[in-house]
Amino acid sequence: ANAPGQVFSWDITKLAGPVKGRYFDCYLMVDIYSRYIVGAHVHATESGQLAVEMMKEIFGVHGIPQVVHADRGTSMTSKTVAALLSDLEVTRSHSRPRVSNDNPYSESLFKTLKYAPQFPERFSSLSDARAFMSEFVQWYNHLHQHSGIGLHTPADVHFGLAGAVAAKRSQTLAAARARHPERFSSSRDPKILAMPEAAWINNPKDRAVQAA
């Protein structure tokens, strides 16, 4: 993907419920270019039909992507999901069998979620889990400055505001260099602030290097 809206990645993770052995299922879909969470639903069960309902809602708001990527879980490979994406002419992409890192954007998102200081050990109810996820999505999309997208927020990238933010940053840095040149070793903005040209599930160049 070299722009928002082209490739979405999704997965389901378990959220511990009020008692041992009870879990809620959190369905998350993210735009791999902007890192914007386009949808987050929490249900008491996992099913392909619930995934389809989520996708229909997301596509109605954010548009139909070119590709939807997922691992090979039961819901991800279900006939209901396959039929929806086929009807919409969306390319289905799946992780390779027994390859755990082929869904990196969803896995990274789940890690950020579950390592957050406020993430609870258990959720007291389904409504409690849904409320928590709503707050997390709001923070992640609009306040979290993501290192993979030049320390922009996913919302700024998703809605085309990152260019203006980057220009303002450059102006601020230039003014700081003019006032205190001795504090800077370079006249260029740090590389960490640069937006990547494209986002890949598996970059062919990286795989070629590994093969060599």
N, C-alpha and C positions, 0 to 999 in steps of 0.2 A: 504494500500500500504506500502511495506517495501523497495521499490526502485523506482527510476524514471521510467516512461513509463508504469506503471501498471494501474493507475486510473487518468482519466482526468475529471475535472468539468467545466461546462460552463454555461453561462447565457448571457442575453442581458440587457443593461441599456440604458436609454435615455440621450442624450446630447442636451442641449438647443441650438436651432438654432438662426439665426439672428433676428427673430421676435417672438413675443409671440405666442405660439400655434404651432410653428414648431420645430420639434425635429429630430435628427439623431439617428440611432440605432447602438450601439456599441456592437459587438459580441466578447466576451472574453472567451478563454479556457485556463485553468491552470492545470498543473500537481500537484496533491495534496501533493505528497511527497516532491518534490524539490521546490515547489511554483513558478516554472518557467512558465511564460506566453508562451504557445506554439503557440498561435494564437490570433490576435486582428484585427478584420475587422470592418470598419465603413461604413454603408450604409444609404440611404435615407429612406428605408423601412425595415420592419421585415417580414421574410418569412422562411419557412422550407427549401425551395430550396437554399436560400443564406446560411443557416446554413450547408447544405450538402456540398456546394462548399467549405466552410471554412474547414470542417472536412476532406475532401479529400486532401486538400492542407497540412493540419497539419499532417495527417497520412502518407503522402508521405515523409515528412521531418523527423518526430520524431518516426515513426513506429505506428503500430496499438495497442492501449491499450487493456487491458482485460475488463475494465469497463469504461463507460462514464456516469457521474452523472449530473443531471440537476433538476430544479424544474418542475412544471407542467404547464408552460406557453404554449401558442398555438404552437409556433415553436418547443419547446422542445418535445412535444408529437405528432408532425405532422407525417403523414404516410411516408413522404419522408425521414425524419431523421430515423424513425423506420426501414424502408426498408434498408437503407444503413448499419446501425449497425447490423441488422440481417444478411445481406449478408456477412459481415465481421466477423460474430460470436463474436461480442462485446456485453457484457452484458449491458443492459440498467438499470440504477438506477435512481429513481425519489424521490423527497422529498415527505413526507407524506402530504396528503391533509390538507390545512390550518395550516401548521407548517412552520413558517417563517425562522427558524434557521437550516433547514435541508440541506442547501447549503452553509455552513459556509465559504468555501475557496473562492468562487466567491463573496459572500457578503463582506467579509473582503477586498478583492482586490478592489471592487468598492468603499469602504469607503476610502481606501488609495488614490485612484485616485481622488475622489471628495473633499477630505479634503486637498489635496496638495495645498500649497500657490499659485502656479502658475496656478491652475485650473481656467479657465475663467468663468464668469457668463453666457456668450453666445459664440457660435462659429459663425464666420461671414459666413462660407461656409462649404460645405462637405469636400473640400480639406483642409481647415483649421483644421477641426476636425481630419482628417486622419493624418495630419502632427503632431498634438499635441500627438495623441495616439502613433505614431511611436517613438517620443522622450520619452514618458512616459515608454513604454515597454523597450526601451534600458536602461533607468535609473533603472527601477525596476529589470530587470533581471541581470544586470551586476554591479550595484553600490549599490543598496539597501541591507543593512545588516539586514536580517530578524530575528526577535527575536524568531520565531517559529522553526527555523532551525539552532540554535546555533550561531546566528549572522553571518552566512555565506551569500553570495549572492546566489540567486536562480541558477544562471549559474554555480557556483562552485559545488553545490550539483547535479545539473542535469547532468553535464558532468564529474562527478567523481573526482573533484579537492579538495573537502572539507577535505579529510583525510590529504593531504599535508599541507593545510592551518592550520588545527588544530594542527598538529605536530610542525609547525613553531611557532604558538602561545604559545604552551606549553614550547618550548625552550626559548622563550622570557620571559615568566613569571618565569621560573626556574632561569634564569640569573638575573632577577630583585630581586627575593627572596634572592639569594646568596649575592647580593650587599647590600640589605637593608632588612634584615629579620624582623626588628622591624615594618615594614610597612604592614606585612602580618600576618593574624590570622590563616592561613591554608597553608598546603603544597600542597593542591589539587587545580586543576583548578576550577573556579566557575561553578556551575551547569548550568548557563545560556549559557555556551559555548558547552554544550552537545547536540548532535544530537538526536532527538527522534528515537526510534526503528521503529515505524510505524506511519502512518497517517490514521485517520479514518474519515469517514463522520459521523457515529454514533458508538462510541465504545460500544460494548455490556457490558463491565465491568461498564462503567459510567451509562448506563441505568439500570443495576442491582442495583447499589448503590442508584439511584434515587427511584427505586421501593421499596427498603427496607425502 
